[in-house]
Amino acid sequence: MIDLGYLAQDISILHRKYYKDTSPIFKDLGLNPTAACVLLTVHEHPAINQSQVAKTLVIDKGLTTREVNKIQALGYLTKTAGSGKTQLLSLTPAGQDIVAQVQDIRRSWWQARFDQTGIDANSPLIPAIQAAVTNIIDDPNVPAK
């Protein structure tokens, strides 16, 4: 039997390699891989707040704030008042335009990994990982960082 503990290590290796490979490409857009993830999260969840972004990406709230401020300074994102102190995040037209490029960068990187290994995009591995991630994000007992 395979020790599933190695799965976390393998996923971490993929994550670090993705960040290393895509950092120079995202830099040309004024972004970094984390900012790109924040941008895509706002695109996928219009009128989301920063706490929800942090929880969705399982990243620190301080990091989320820094990345949101960078993206806003680039003119890709706006904040509008929500209820109480909540600020709702929305993409600007420039932000909407950049999303397609960010999605292409991400898709191309993963497609290259799949092509190199012969993994098919319809592999049962994909829904299994998605189910695990959904379980983590939707778990009410897991506080946002």
C-alpha positions as CSV (number, residue, x, y, z in Angstrom):
1,M,0.0,0.0,0.0
2,I,1.2,3.5,-0.9
3,D,1.7,5.9,2.0
4,L,-0.8,8.7,1.2
5,G,1.4,11.1,3.1
6,Y,3.6,11.3,0.0
7,L,0.6,12.7,-1.9
8,A,0.9,15.9,0.0
9,Q,4.6,16.1,-0.7
10,D,3.9,15.4,-4.4
11,I,1.2,18.1,-4.6
12,S,3.5,20.5,-2.9
13,I,6.2,19.8,-5.5
14,L,3.7,20.5,-8.3
15,H,2.6,23.7,-6.6
16,R,6.2,25.0,-6.2
17,K,7.1,24.1,-9.7
18,Y,4.0,25.8,-11.1
19,Y,4.9,29.0,-9.2
20,K,8.5,28.8,-10.2
21,D,7.7,28.3,-13.9
22,T,4.8,30.8,-14.2
23,S,6.3,33.6,-12.0
24,P,8.2,35.2,-14.9
25,I,5.2,35.0,-17.2
26,F,2.9,36.5,-14.7
27,K,5.5,39.2,-13.9
28,D,5.0,40.5,-17.5
29,L,1.4,41.2,-16.5
30,G,2.4,42.9,-13.3
31,L,1.2,39.9,-11.3
32,N,2.7,36.9,-9.4
33,P,1.1,33.4,-9.2
34,T,-0.7,34.2,-6.0
35,A,-2.1,37.5,-7.3
36,A,-3.2,35.5,-10.4
37,C,-5.1,33.1,-8.2
38,V,-6.8,36.0,-6.3
39,L,-7.7,37.5,-9.6
40,L,-9.3,34.3,-10.9
41,T,-11.1,33.8,-7.6
42,V,-12.7,37.2,-7.9
43,H,-13.6,36.4,-11.5
44,E,-15.2,33.1,-10.5
45,H,-17.0,34.7,-7.5
46,P,-18.2,38.2,-8.3
47,A,-18.7,40.5,-5.2
48,I,-16.6,38.2,-3.0
49,N,-14.9,39.8,0.0
50,Q,-11.2,39.4,1.0
51,S,-12.0,37.0,3.9
52,Q,-13.8,34.7,1.5
53,V,-10.9,34.9,-1.0
54,A,-8.5,34.0,1.8
55,K,-10.7,31.0,2.8
56,T,-11.2,29.9,-0.8
57,L,-7.5,29.9,-1.5
58,V,-6.5,28.8,2.0
59,I,-4.0,31.7,2.3
60,D,-3.3,34.1,5.1
61,K,-5.6,37.2,5.3
62,G,-2.5,39.5,5.3
63,L,-1.2,38.0,2.1
64,T,-4.7,38.3,0.6
65,T,-4.8,42.0,1.5
66,R,-1.4,42.7,0.0
67,E,-2.3,40.9,-3.2
68,V,-5.7,42.6,-3.5
69,N,-4.0,46.0,-3.0
70,K,-1.4,45.2,-5.7
71,I,-4.2,44.1,-8.1
72,Q,-6.2,47.2,-7.3
73,A,-3.2,49.4,-8.0
74,L,-2.8,47.8,-11.4
75,G,-6.4,48.8,-12.2
76,Y,-7.7,45.2,-12.4
77,L,-9.9,45.3,-9.3
78,T,-12.2,47.6,-7.4
79,K,-13.5,47.5,-3.8
80,T,-17.0,48.6,-3.0
81,A,-18.7,48.9,0.4
82,G,-20.6,45.8,1.5
83,S,-22.4,45.3,4.8
84,G,-20.6,46.6,7.8
85,K,-16.8,46.9,7.2
86,T,-16.9,44.4,4.4
87,Q,-15.4,45.4,1.1
88,L,-16.7,43.6,-2.0
89,L,-14.2,42.9,-4.7
90,S,-15.0,43.2,-8.4
91,L,-13.0,43.1,-11.6
92,T,-12.6,46.2,-13.7
93,P,-12.9,45.9,-17.5
94,A,-9.1,45.7,-17.6
95,G,-9.2,43.0,-15.0
96,Q,-11.8,41.1,-17.0
97,D,-9.5,41.4,-20.0
98,I,-6.4,40.0,-18.1
99,V,-8.3,37.0,-16.8
100,A,-8.3,35.3,-20.2
101,Q,-4.5,35.6,-20.3
102,V,-4.1,34.3,-16.7
103,Q,-6.4,31.3,-17.5
104,D,-4.3,30.6,-20.6
105,I,-1.1,30.6,-18.6
106,R,-2.5,28.2,-16.0
107,R,-4.1,25.9,-18.6
108,S,-1.0,25.8,-20.7
109,W,1.3,24.9,-17.8
110,W,-1.0,22.0,-16.7
111,Q,-1.5,20.8,-20.2
112,A,2.3,20.6,-20.7
113,R,2.6,18.5,-17.5
114,F,-0.2,16.2,-18.7
115,D,1.3,15.9,-22.2
116,Q,4.7,15.0,-20.7
117,T,3.3,12.3,-18.5
118,G,0.5,10.9,-20.6
119,I,-2.1,11.8,-18.0
120,D,-5.5,12.5,-19.6
121,A,-7.6,15.5,-18.4
122,N,-10.4,13.0,-17.8
123,S,-8.4,11.1,-15.3
124,P,-10.3,10.0,-12.2
125,L,-7.5,11.8,-10.3
126,I,-8.9,15.2,-11.2
127,P,-12.4,14.8,-9.6
128,A,-10.8,13.1,-6.6
129,I,-8.6,16.1,-6.0
130,Q,-11.5,18.5,-6.6
131,A,-13.6,16.7,-4.1
132,A,-10.8,16.9,-1.4
133,V,-10.4,20.6,-2.1
134,T,-14.2,21.3,-1.9
135,N,-14.3,19.4,1.4
136,I,-11.6,21.6,2.8
137,I,-13.1,24.9,1.5
138,D,-16.6,24.1,2.5
139,D,-15.8,22.7,6.0
140,P,-17.3,25.1,8.5
141,N,-14.8,23.9,11.1
142,V,-11.8,25.1,9.1
143,P,-11.3,28.8,9.9
144,A,-9.9,31.2,7.4
145,K,-6.3,32.0,8.2
